[in-house]
Amino acid sequence: MKHHITLAVLSVIAFGATGCTSGRMTDQQRAQYAAQQEAGVVVDRKSAGLAIGLGFAPFGIGAAYTNNSVLQGTTQFLFWPASIVWGPLANWGKVRKLNYEATVLSLTEERRNKLAALDSKQPDYAAKRKEIDDYYRPLMPIDQ
């Protein structure tokens, strides 16, 4: 019984020490990610399913796959098998954030290219610019 209590306490400490919120997205990012998914433009840099599966593996493999912090990977390594309580979820969140960021980078470049092409055709610039911005605004942050 004493062993179980010790394991539970260590698990709670490990969960808190790993920065379990490191892979979390803001409300705005979640809304933009949902819009990206709906538009079918998400760049899948990493697989969420694989990240979840690797969260159950020993040695912090899931944290390494998702580029999570060294502390989180070390903690998952040291506290396995208890880390299967938080590892899969932490890895899933991190992959979603990585894929969101990769999509934003891709969309930013795509938008720049479209605007550069538009710049060369000055006549309908304002209307076309608004059309492009209206398309990308729900998918990513736009700096004006």
Beta strands, then each sheet from edge to edge (+ up, - down):
end
